[in-house]
Amino acid sequence: MTTATMTVSGAAEFRAAGTDLSERRRSGVSTGPLIDIAPSADTIGVAWGADGAARIGAFTTIAAIAADARLAQACPGIAAAALGLATPQIRHLATLGGNLAQRSRCWYFRDPHIACLKKGGSGCPARSGNHLYGVAFDLGPCVAPHPSTMAAALLAYDARIVTDRRNGLSIADLLGDGSNGAADHALAPGEMIRNVELPPPVRGERAFYKRAISRSHAEWPLAEVCARAVVAGGAFQFIRISAGGIAPVPLRLAAAEAALQGKPATAAAIAEAARQATSGARPLPMTAYKHDLLEGVVHDLLERLAA
């Protein structure tokens, strides 16, 4: 494990609610100047198009997203994900943009005296150290799971991100593919998320969100899944499954989707899709248990969608 004291981040950082930034500054991980930002009419709340598409402002609080009745009707997986994260106090302050752009929760990153890739170091101390809560899909040099629950849910909804510099970014464009262990996102210095755009819902779709955590509530997920489906004529006509807590970025579970697309909504098909949820996984020595969690959560959600 690398234990050398390192220079912590001195770069300027945006501050909206500051629920995570305040913690990092107290610990000494973030030390640079702050740029206070405030909401404007186009960056707060949910706006609806005539076709049912939605545009969520980056300054919209997580609590507001969870409580929005129309959003819960059109995109129930997103509303449920918002309701499931953190605590009521944090949800009433934390913003959608802040959740998407938040920093790693890895305890090595959070220790200002330990060097790691995300603080300019040359390696990942969690890889050779305690990575009990690390990734089960080892995609790059950093083994910390991405912390954004909202990103995992938005991935299932094919969301697009609008910044003050770019339009139409996918979740993969925003967060990368996990191969860059030095960054939590792909935003340029000074670039700010302004909106999240959601396409119209698919006719007849349902959706659920579920997380596996180590205590009853107010905990970071060990694995979390958002699943959408249209089940008609006894078969899965449309299916989207995304997961968080298992990789350096949220993942679409493409093999599980392929196992169900067009298939009968039977117990056997659901069981096979759940098994396929871990396709391509590369667990660390301490994280193989996440495979069982992921398979179980996917299986549960698919049963509920098929009911």
C-alpha positions as MATLAB code, in Angstrom:
seq = 'MTTATMTVSGAAEFRAAGTDLSERRRSGVSTGPLIDIAPSADTIGVAWGADGAARIGAFTTIAAIAADARLAQACPGIAAAALGLATPQIRHLATLGGNLAQRSRCWYFRDPHIACLKKGGSGCPARSGNHLYGVAFDLGPCVAPHPSTMAAALLAYDARIVTDRRNGLSIADLLGDGSNGAADHALAPGEMIRNVELPPPVRGERAFYKRAISRSHAEWPLAEVCARAVVAGGAFQFIRISAGGIAPVPLRLAAAEAALQGKPATAAAIAEAARQATSGARPLPMTAYKHDLLEGVVHDLLERLAA';
ca = [
       0.000    0.000    0.000;
       1.259    3.464   -0.871;
       1.402    5.557    2.289;
       3.426    8.575    1.198;
       1.838   11.933    1.884;
       0.815   13.572   -1.350;
      -0.317   16.969   -2.557;
      -4.099   17.106   -2.384;
      -6.253   18.787   -4.998;
      -5.756   22.529   -5.248;
      -7.929   22.980   -8.343;
     -10.955   25.248   -8.211;
     -14.229   23.417   -7.610;
     -17.871   24.315   -8.111;
     -20.050   24.478   -5.001;
     -23.833   24.160   -5.151;
     -25.233   22.343   -2.082;
     -21.727   21.161   -1.186;
     -22.880   17.997    0.599;
     -19.764   16.092   -0.476;
     -17.427   19.008   -1.088;
     -17.757   20.169    2.530;
     -16.684   16.737    3.734;
     -13.667   16.673    1.438;
     -12.568   20.115    2.588;
     -12.902   19.191    6.249;
     -10.686   16.164    5.700;
      -8.119   18.081    3.641;
      -8.642   16.148    0.406;
      -9.873   19.269   -1.435;
      -8.078   22.546   -0.764;
      -8.548   24.720   -3.851;
     -10.663   27.846   -4.323;
     -14.459   27.542   -4.529;
     -16.733   28.809   -7.266;
     -20.210   29.269   -5.837;
     -22.955   28.623   -8.356;
     -26.662   29.300   -8.093;
     -29.682   27.917   -9.954;
     -31.328   29.712  -12.846;
     -34.745   29.186  -14.400;
     -33.423   26.647  -16.910;
     -31.372   24.598  -14.437;
     -33.968   23.774  -11.790;
     -37.116   21.678  -11.918;
     -38.546   19.309  -14.520;
     -39.797   20.585  -17.903;
     -41.922   18.413  -20.185;
     -42.181   18.224  -23.926;
     -45.413   17.549  -25.789;
     -44.129   14.057  -26.637;
     -43.456   13.168  -23.003;
     -39.724   13.854  -23.066;
     -38.404   15.427  -19.879;
     -35.633   17.870  -19.073;
     -34.366   17.895  -15.476;
     -32.288   20.836  -14.330;
     -28.936   20.016  -12.775;
     -29.810   22.131   -9.705;
     -32.953   20.119   -9.017;
     -32.618   18.435   -5.641;
     -32.691   14.685   -5.298;
     -35.708   15.044   -2.982;
     -37.601   17.014   -5.628;
     -36.890   14.310   -8.215;
     -38.092   11.609   -5.820;
     -41.290   13.548   -5.055;
     -42.228   14.533   -8.621;
     -45.475   12.664   -9.341;
     -45.311   13.011  -13.116;
     -41.688   11.842  -13.206;
     -42.592    8.871  -11.014;
     -45.321    7.963  -13.502;
     -43.187    8.365  -16.636;
     -39.778    7.266  -15.284;
     -40.404    5.320  -12.066;
     -36.894    3.874  -11.976;
     -35.383    7.353  -11.738;
     -37.765    8.513   -9.016;
     -37.180    5.317   -7.020;
     -33.404    5.641   -7.338;
     -33.596    9.208   -6.049;
     -35.725    8.125   -3.101;
     -33.318    5.306   -2.238;
     -30.051    7.220   -1.970;
     -28.466    8.856    1.077;
     -30.691   10.291    3.835;
     -33.699   12.655    3.741;
     -31.508   15.517    4.947;
     -28.976   14.998    2.163;
     -31.653   14.433   -0.498;
     -33.197   17.812    0.341;
     -29.873   19.562   -0.322;
     -28.002   17.434   -2.859;
     -28.519   18.227   -6.537;
     -28.746   16.027   -9.607;
     -25.645   17.627  -11.134;
     -23.706   17.163   -7.928;
     -24.665   13.512   -7.735;
     -23.485   12.894  -11.282;
     -20.170   14.713  -10.807;
     -19.351   13.593   -7.268;
     -15.956   12.246   -6.283;
     -14.941    8.725   -5.323;
     -16.047    7.301   -1.967;
     -12.960    5.070   -1.685;
     -11.418    5.356    1.773;
      -7.929    5.590    0.293;
      -8.990    8.565   -1.832;
     -10.635   10.151    1.214;
      -7.432    9.956    3.258;
      -5.323   13.056    2.436;
      -2.146   11.261    3.524;
      -2.417    8.378    1.041;
      -1.484    8.726   -2.616;
      -3.847    7.341   -5.236;
      -4.513    7.753   -8.945;
      -7.303   10.268   -8.415;
      -4.972   12.510   -6.394;
      -2.052   12.425   -8.805;
      -0.446    9.239   -7.480;
       0.986    6.448   -9.584;
      -1.126    3.532   -8.374;
      -4.305    2.331   -6.690;
      -3.647    1.378   -3.052;
      -7.049   -0.316   -2.814;
      -6.033   -2.899   -5.404;
      -3.391   -4.371   -3.118;
      -5.080   -3.232    0.096;
      -8.604   -3.462    1.492;
     -11.001   -3.458   -1.434;
     -13.955   -5.206    0.198;
     -16.355   -2.636   -1.264;
     -14.514   -2.375   -4.580;
     -15.493   -3.339   -8.107;
     -16.632   -6.733   -9.348;
     -16.031   -5.673  -12.968;
     -12.353   -4.698  -13.068;
     -12.223   -2.326  -16.036;
      -9.214   -0.144  -15.270;
      -6.474    0.789  -12.831;
      -8.830    2.244  -10.167;
     -10.961   -0.343   -8.342;
     -13.409    2.032   -6.632;
     -17.031    1.777   -7.831;
     -18.514    4.935   -9.255;
     -20.625    6.546   -6.509;
     -23.492    8.039   -8.559;
     -26.802    6.247   -8.080;
     -28.527    8.698  -10.405;
     -26.048    7.910  -13.182;
     -26.856    4.203  -12.911;
     -30.588    4.883  -13.177;
     -30.230    7.445  -15.973;
     -28.187    4.949  -17.970;
     -31.225    2.656  -18.156;
     -33.237    5.566  -19.550;
     -30.781    6.534  -22.315;
     -30.431    9.973  -20.741;
     -28.432   12.756  -22.387;
     -26.422   15.360  -20.523;
     -26.256   19.048  -21.407;
     -23.345   21.097  -20.087;
     -22.492   24.758  -20.559;
     -20.197   23.653  -23.400;
     -21.684   20.505  -24.954;
     -25.037   18.910  -25.746;
     -26.205   15.319  -26.067;
     -23.623   13.589  -23.900;
     -24.465   10.021  -22.933;
     -23.723    8.726  -19.449;
     -20.729    6.940  -21.002;
     -19.559   10.231  -22.535;
     -19.885   11.917  -19.159;
     -18.229    9.257  -17.012;
     -15.961    7.402  -19.434;
     -15.460    3.654  -19.720;
     -13.513    3.066  -16.512;
     -10.113    2.961  -18.192;
      -8.997    6.336  -16.805;
      -8.335    5.739  -13.127;
      -7.332    9.349  -12.522;
     -10.783   10.880  -13.126;
     -14.308   10.488  -11.771;
     -15.847   11.998  -14.913;
     -14.925   13.334  -18.330;
     -15.932   16.955  -17.776;
     -13.308   19.478  -18.799;
     -11.923   21.860  -16.155;
     -14.584   24.487  -15.521;
     -17.297   22.623  -17.444;
     -20.637   22.484  -15.618;
     -23.639   20.180  -16.013;
     -26.809   22.163  -16.689;
     -29.520   19.674  -17.630;
     -30.376   16.016  -18.082;
     -32.638   15.114  -21.002;
     -34.849   12.023  -20.997;
     -36.526   10.619  -24.118;
     -40.263    9.876  -24.065;
     -41.146    6.689  -22.173;
     -41.831    3.532  -24.150;
     -45.541    2.771  -24.359;
     -46.558    0.216  -21.746;
     -43.226    0.160  -19.915;
     -42.737   -0.456  -16.213;
     -39.571    0.021  -14.170;
     -38.114   -0.753  -10.763;
     -34.961    0.114   -8.831;
     -33.324   -1.868   -6.038;
     -30.048   -1.735   -4.142;
     -28.203   -4.193   -1.911;
     -26.602   -2.451    1.077;
     -24.795   -3.503    4.225;
     -27.367   -1.924    6.563;
     -31.049   -1.073    6.360;
     -30.678    2.449    4.939;
     -28.376    5.456    4.490;
     -25.557    3.376    3.043;
     -23.651    3.269   -0.245;
     -24.841    0.379   -2.426;
     -22.831   -2.801   -2.794;
     -24.819   -3.352   -5.965;
     -27.775   -1.443   -7.405;
     -29.945   -2.083  -10.438;
     -32.509   -0.142  -12.458;
     -34.597   -2.254  -14.826;
     -37.229   -1.202  -17.404;
     -39.395   -3.496  -19.472;
     -42.438   -3.858  -21.644;
     -44.008   -7.261  -21.144;
     -46.761   -7.951  -23.670;
     -48.208  -11.156  -25.011;
     -46.369  -13.005  -22.281;
     -42.927  -11.941  -23.552;
     -40.312   -9.247  -22.944;
     -40.790   -6.873  -25.870;
     -38.427   -4.223  -24.481;
     -35.787   -4.475  -21.766;
     -33.139   -2.203  -20.260;
     -31.026   -3.150  -17.249;
     -28.296   -0.967  -15.746;
     -26.227   -1.437  -12.612;
     -24.069    0.590  -10.256;
     -21.789   -0.175   -7.336;
     -19.991   -2.888   -9.282;
     -17.606   -1.091  -11.661;
     -15.683    2.188  -12.049;
     -18.661    3.401  -14.118;
     -22.336    2.397  -14.274;
     -22.894   -0.540  -16.614;
     -25.605   -1.655  -18.994;
     -26.047   -5.398  -18.467;
     -26.186   -6.180  -22.165;
     -25.922   -9.961  -21.858;
     -28.853  -10.067  -19.442;
     -30.885   -7.860  -21.778;
     -30.081  -10.088  -24.760;
     -31.163  -13.163  -22.802;
     -34.645  -11.658  -22.374;
     -35.340   -9.580  -25.467;
     -38.291  -11.192  -27.240;
     -38.260  -14.150  -24.860;
     -41.227  -15.475  -22.853;
     -41.543  -14.000  -19.368;
     -40.983  -17.367  -17.713;
     -39.124  -18.302  -14.552;
     -36.497  -20.119  -16.621;
     -35.857  -17.117  -18.883;
     -35.620  -14.785  -15.904;
     -33.208  -17.095  -14.109;
     -30.964  -17.285  -17.184;
     -30.994  -13.498  -17.611;
     -30.027  -13.070  -13.958;
     -27.119  -15.460  -14.453;
     -26.042  -13.458  -17.501;
     -25.951  -10.265  -15.399;
     -22.406  -11.133  -14.309;
     -21.185  -11.866  -17.836;
     -17.760  -10.300  -18.318;
     -17.200   -9.729  -14.608;
     -13.662   -9.803  -13.253;
     -13.884   -9.711   -9.454;
     -11.093   -8.739   -7.108;
      -9.998  -11.197   -4.399;
     -12.501   -9.651   -1.939;
     -15.416   -8.782   -4.240;
     -16.704  -12.040   -5.728;
     -19.658  -11.795   -3.321;
     -20.972   -8.914   -5.435;
     -21.728  -11.389   -8.223;
     -24.282  -13.127   -6.024;
     -25.751   -9.787   -4.957;
     -26.032   -8.568   -8.545;
     -27.620  -11.780   -9.764;
     -30.102  -11.741   -6.893;
     -31.113   -8.109   -7.367;
     -31.563   -8.559  -11.133;
     -33.606  -11.714  -10.592;
     -35.885   -9.965   -8.107;
     -36.526   -6.968  -10.380;
     -37.213   -9.130  -13.416;
     -39.735  -11.182  -11.478;
     -41.500   -8.002  -10.442;
     -41.520   -6.716  -14.024;
     -42.952   -9.991  -15.301;
     -45.665  -10.195  -12.624;
];
